[in-house]
Amino acid sequence: MTTSSTAHPRQPKGQPTGGQFAAKSNPEADIELEPSWPGLTREVEQVGQASTVRWRDADGKLQDPPDGAPAVRGFRPDGSVEYEAHWQAGKLQDPPDGSPAVRQFRSDGSVEWEEHRQNGKLQDPPDGSPAVQGFRPDGSVEYEAHWQADKLQDPPDGSPAMRWSHPDGTVEREEHYQADKLQDPPDGSPALRRLRPDGTVEYEEYYQADKLQDPPDGSPAARWFRSDGLVANEAHYQSGVRVPG
């Protein structure tokens, strides 16, 4: 591994090489040009043929350049961007346009997952969309998570803080959280549910403050269902401890 001010490896003509941080060439002189910003230092860390480019301010803190490019970009050996992260004064931060602070890319350029952050903490954007999303190669959402000040939190509308989806878009699993702890919502429904592709419930669990807990009506904290809806198994819990039912 080496760290220097050199650009990441040159790529074949016509192949994307990472935009702002790519090595650019003069077709006549073949001289690589690098961007420069007053008060910012550009670092390049080389690991084999892969590289990471970082911008730092005069205090050594990661900082997006004035043009809005990410402070950190990682490149694969072929020059494609693997990940990028926006920083302000050493803290992960969504840029002014509201795009995610962190993005991970597949080799084909599609987004694999993304995170929104405010002042370094995971945070849902003002429009209420989830702070974290993961995507399948076709662009469909695989999972999403709502965060407030770095803690998993159901959004104001009462929908689950975490949700996974089947490839067809139907819900696979959902979890309700309050202040980063699994918690049954106010309507008394279970904090955690897993569903089959046809929408039938496979299992459900009730929680209070992150501990399995039978609901007030005495029904079991955990239940497993057959595909026809009948209960296959169940278990009672008090404060996270299994008890006879």
Beta strands, then each sheet from edge to edge (+ up, - down):
strand 1: 2-4
strand 2: 41-47
strand 3: 50-56
strand 4: 72-75
strand 5: 81-85
strand 6: 87-88
strand 7: 91-92
strand 8: 102-105
strand 9: 111-115
strand 10: 117-118
strand 11: 121-122
strand 12: 132-135
strand 13: 141-145
strand 14: 147-148
strand 15: 151-152
strand 16: 162-165
strand 17: 171-175
strand 18: 177-178
strand 19: 181-182
strand 20: 192-195
strand 21: 201-205
strand 22: 207-208
strand 23: 211-212
strand 24: 222-225
strand 25: 231-238
strand 26: 241-243
sheet 1: 1+ 2- 3+ 4- 5+ 8- 9+ 12- 13+ 16- 17+ 20- 21+ 24- 25+ 26-
sheet 2: 6+ 7-
sheet 3: 10+ 11-
sheet 4: 14+ 15-
sheet 5: 18+ 19-
sheet 6: 22+ 23-
end
